[in-house]
């Protein structure tokens, strides 16, 4: 049996932002099972949460963080960058005219 370690997302220690979702841990678990698991995790998150701008913002943050975490693994890094870009594109499509959502997104991700 293979053991794996799920890293804590220390974003709060670094930035002061306190995550309220399990997105980072969900993707950390998916990392252990490969690309298809990562894609499946993203598909489920988007399907469930894309209309909530706060959740979509945190999803974007977790994906960005994971891309940097995997900068020494080109395949995973590229996948996370692609998913981050798709998430950001989706955010701007859905919330193009929602000033509250855009303000929140900019403040939290800046």
C-alpha positions in Angstrom: 0.0 0.0 0.0 1.3 3.4 -0.9 1.4 6.2 1.7 0.9 9.7 0.7 1.0 13.0 2.6 -1.5 15.8 2.1 0.2 19.1 2.5 -1.4 21.9 4.4 -2.2 25.0 2.5 -0.2 27.6 4.5 -1.7 30.5 2.6 -3.0 32.0 5.8 0.4 32.1 7.4 1.9 33.8 4.3 -0.9 36.2 3.2 -3.5 36.3 6.1 -6.2 34.9 3.8 -8.1 32.1 5.6 -9.5 29.5 3.1 -13.1 28.4 3.6 -13.2 25.6 1.1 -11.4 22.2 0.8 -10.2 22.9 -2.8 -6.5 22.8 -2.0 -6.8 19.5 -0.1 -9.1 18.1 -2.8 -6.5 18.8 -5.4 -3.7 17.5 -3.2 -5.5 14.2 -2.9 -6.1 14.2 -6.6 -2.4 14.7 -7.2 -1.8 11.3 -5.7 -4.0 9.7 -8.3 -2.8 11.5 -11.4 -4.0 13.7 -14.2 -7.5 12.2 -14.7 -8.2 12.6 -11.0 -7.1 16.3 -11.1 -9.3 16.9 -14.1 -12.2 15.2 -12.5 -11.8 17.2 -9.3 -11.8 20.4 -11.3 -14.9 19.4 -13.3 -16.8 18.6 -10.1 -15.7 21.9 -8.5 -16.7 23.9 -11.5 -20.1 22.1 -11.9 -20.9 22.7 -8.2 -19.5 26.1 -7.5 -19.0 28.2 -10.6 -22.0 30.5 -9.9 -20.6 31.5 -6.5 -17.9 34.1 -7.1 -16.3 33.6 -3.7 -15.9 29.8 -4.3 -14.7 30.4 -7.8 -12.1 32.9 -6.5 -10.8 30.4 -4.0 -10.8 27.6 -6.7 -8.6 29.9 -8.8 -6.3 30.6 -5.9 -5.9 26.9 -5.1 -5.1 26.1 -8.8 -2.6 28.9 -9.0 -0.9 27.7 -5.8 -0.8 24.1 -7.1 0.8 25.2 -10.4 3.6 26.8 -8.4 3.8 23.8 -6.1 4.4 21.6 -9.2 6.9 23.8 -11.0 9.4 20.9 -11.1 6.8 18.6 -12.7 6.2 20.1 -16.1 3.1 17.9 -16.8 1.3 18.8 -13.6 2.4 22.4 -13.7 1.0 22.8 -17.2 -2.2 21.1 -16.2 -2.7 23.3 -13.2 -1.9 26.5 -15.2 -4.5 25.4 -17.9 -7.1 24.8 -15.2 -6.3 28.1 -13.6 -6.7 29.9 -16.9 -10.0 28.2 -17.6 -11.2 29.1 -14.1 -10.2 32.7 -14.5 -11.8 32.9 -18.0 -15.0 31.4 -16.5 -15.0 33.9 -13.7 -14.7 36.9 -16.1 -17.4 35.5 -18.3 -19.8 34.9 -15.5 -19.1 38.1 -13.5 -18.2 40.5 -16.2 -20.8 43.0 -15.0 -20.9 42.2 -11.3 -18.8 44.8 -9.6 -19.1 43.2 -6.2 -17.7 39.9 -7.5 -14.9 41.6 -9.4 -13.9 43.7 -6.5 -13.9 40.7 -4.2 -11.8 38.7 -6.7 -9.2 41.5 -7.2 -8.9 42.2 -3.4 -8.5 38.5 -2.4 -6.1 37.5 -5.2 -4.0 40.7 -5.2 
